[in-house]
């Protein structure tokens, strides 16, 4: 889950989502064919985070999202135990919709600026939009 910690310039927006999407608060999301869908592995940008738990039942159902400017700072889960000398200051891919993948640097989506809790695999950082890849 991506947990926003500072979003003074972010805005909550209601956007039309695609049918049969399961958004969990903190999931990243994106536009696909005009509708919001849950983020997936391989996405190289992140402009929205779901603000509530919602399962959509029709195309066009309105869902609330946090629009992400570059200044939003997040606490995020990682795929492995983060190591200060290895991971801080580097950019990583995302695994699925809720995890920073410390083993992948192809898409370069999430910049890690510090480790919050190595044992529980939590880091702090921000999304690069567009990604560096």
N, C-alpha and C positions, 0 to 999 in steps of 0.2 A: 504494500500500500504506500502511496505517496501522500505524506501528511504535511500540508502547508503550514509553515511556521511564521512566515512574514509575507503578507501580500497587500501592502498598502495601496498599490496601484492596480491590483487585480480586480476584476469585476465578475460578479455572479451574473450569468446570462442563461436565459431559457431558450433551448434550441430543440428543433425537431429531431427525434431519434428514429432509427430504423426499427422495424418490428423484430421481436424475439431477441432483444439485447438485454443482458443481465449486467447492469451497472451496479457496482458496489462503491460506497463512498470511499474516495481515495484512488479509484481506478483512473488510469489515463484513457482519454477518448480522442477520436478524430472524426473528420468528415469522410464519408464514402458515398458516392453517388448522391450527394446533397443531404444525406442524413447522418446523424451522429451514430457511431458504432464504438464498441469497446476496442481499445488498443490491442495490438498483437505483436508478437515477436517479429523483428525485422523492420518495424516502423522506424523511420529516421527523424521524426519530429513529434513534438508534443505541445499542443496549444491549449488543451483543456483537461481538467480533472473533474470527475463526477463528484457532486456535493451531496448525494443521497443514494440510498439503496433503492433501485428501481428495476423492475422487469417490464419491458415494454410489450404491449399487446397489439400494437398497430403502427404502421408507418406514420410518422408525423406526431407521435406522442411527445409532449413537451417535457424536457428533463432539465434540471439545473446543473450548470457547470461553472467552474472557476476558470475564467480566461487567463492564460498565463503570459504575462509580459516577462521579459528576461530577468526582472529583479525579484521574482518569487523564489524564495528559498524553501526547500523541502527536506524533511527527514525521509529516508527511503530504505527499504529492505534490500539486501544484496544477496546474490546467489551463493556466496562463499564468505568466509571470515575476512573482513577487510584488514589490510596491513598498511600502516602509516607510510612506510618508505616505498611501498609498491603502488598503492592506489590513490592516495591523496594527491590532487593536482593533475589527475588524468581524466580522460573522457571515455565512457563505456557505453555499450549497447544496452538494450532492455530485453528482458526475458518475459514473454507474455505481456500481461497488462500491469503488473505490480512490482516487478523486481529489476534491480540493476544487475546486469550480467558482468561480473568481474573477470570473466574469461574471454570476453569478446570486445573487440574494438573496431569492428568494421563500420558500423553506422555512426558511432560517436555522438550519442544523444545526451547523456547525463554527465555533468562535470562534478566530481567529488571534491569538496573543499575541506571537509574534516570528518573524522570518525566520531560518532556519538556513542556507540556501544558495540565493540568488536565481538563480544560474546554472542549478542543477539543479532549481529549482522546489520547494524543500523548506521547509515552515513548521512551527512548533510551535504546538499549541493543544489544544482539548478540545471534546468533543461537548456540546451542550445537549440535555438530555432532560427534559421535552419541548422541542422546538424552539420558537423564538419566533414562528413564523408563525401 
